[in-house]
Amino acid sequence: MSTTSPAITVVIPAYNAGKYLAATLESVLGEGTPQVQVIVVDDASQDDTAAIAARYAPRGVEYVKLDRNSGGPARPRNEGIRAARAPFVAIFDSDDLMLPGRLSLPLQVMSARPDVGLVFT
């Protein structure tokens, strides 16, 4: 992660995501967009989600642990959005893999078309 202000924040809600989280984070960090803030919001997991997220702290991944399970991704997503420092936010599931361009292409659209309020990919 860059030390300058992030251009986009990726919020990753996670619950017992240890099986997939490392691959997900590798794909997000390898997507190629500079100035990205990555936040993993752990919904009180009972597996190794915290330990896996901690391995990515040196690469700039931020970790937030909720004190109790919320029963769904809405609260973790909202907590991540509250912690976002970038003007744009991307929600990404903890068991998905990000392909190149997933962040850079929407950023290009939003920069070129400030009248556009939302971009889906």
Secondary structure, 3 states (H helix, E strand, C coil): CCCCCCCEEEEEEECCCCCCHHHHHHHHHCCCCCCEEEEEEECCCCCCHHHHHHHCHHHCEEEEECCCCCCCCHHHHHHHHHHCCCCEEEECCCCCCCCCCCCHHHHHHHHHCCCCCCCCC
